[in-house]
């Protein structure tokens, strides 16, 4: 399966903390997601966030992506909501709903808000409307509150991994954990074996991708 990751390019969307913006943070989340998906055997394209929406759609369609994943963070007019995860799709049916649900099940428990969490139809959104692949448009969490902003900045890796896990679940691929400094991928149910293997080969950076 070919996955196209489309991180936000919205530099104008400033975070409440950290002197950063949506484009910077989503690029980091997307890179983590890319790494985890690659480790689990997927053919992944990490779209550049300096491309326009039309350029991303054109590239995704040209590369015959099976799944197009938009990675964004959210905001409200009054900047007073830390509402959790939202995933937007074309229609609330079929395979698009299945993959959105699997990602939501992994990402929603991780994010800190819940008042605005939902999967909803937004067929008018450009990437959702114009990609040939199934498109899921992820709004990770709200970045315009201190609580939400701090959470995103501190949890880029966990967010990227949650998205990757959801995609693995949808495609029926057993998720693998691994030491970040070597290629010892193994099913997450045997994570301790990975640590033991890394110790055996002398890996100095035993950092598991999952608990």
Number of C-alpha atoms within 10 A of each C-alpha: 11 16 24 26 26 26 30 26 22 16 15 10 17 18 25 18 16 11 7 16 23 23 21 17 23 27 24 17 24 30 19 21 27 25 18 26 23 15 18 21 13 17 14 19 18 17 23 16 20 15 15 12 16 13 13 22 24 16 17 25 17 11 13 17 22 17 22 26 25 22 26 26 27 22 20 13 7 8 13 13 22 25 23 24 28 24 24 23 25 20 15 15 10 9 12 18 22 14 22 27 19 19 24 23 17 19 25 21 13 18 22 17 18 16 11 14 19 16 20 16 17 16 14 11 13 12 25 24 14 16 22 18 21 20 25 24 25 24 19 28 31 31 31 25 21 17 16 27 25 16 18 24 20 10 14 20 19 19 26 24 25 25 29 25 25 22 25 22 19 16 12 9 14 14 21 22 22 24 22 15 13 12 10 16 16 19 14 18 12 11 20 13 14 20 17 12 15 21 13 9 9 10 15 10 12 18 14 16 16 13 9
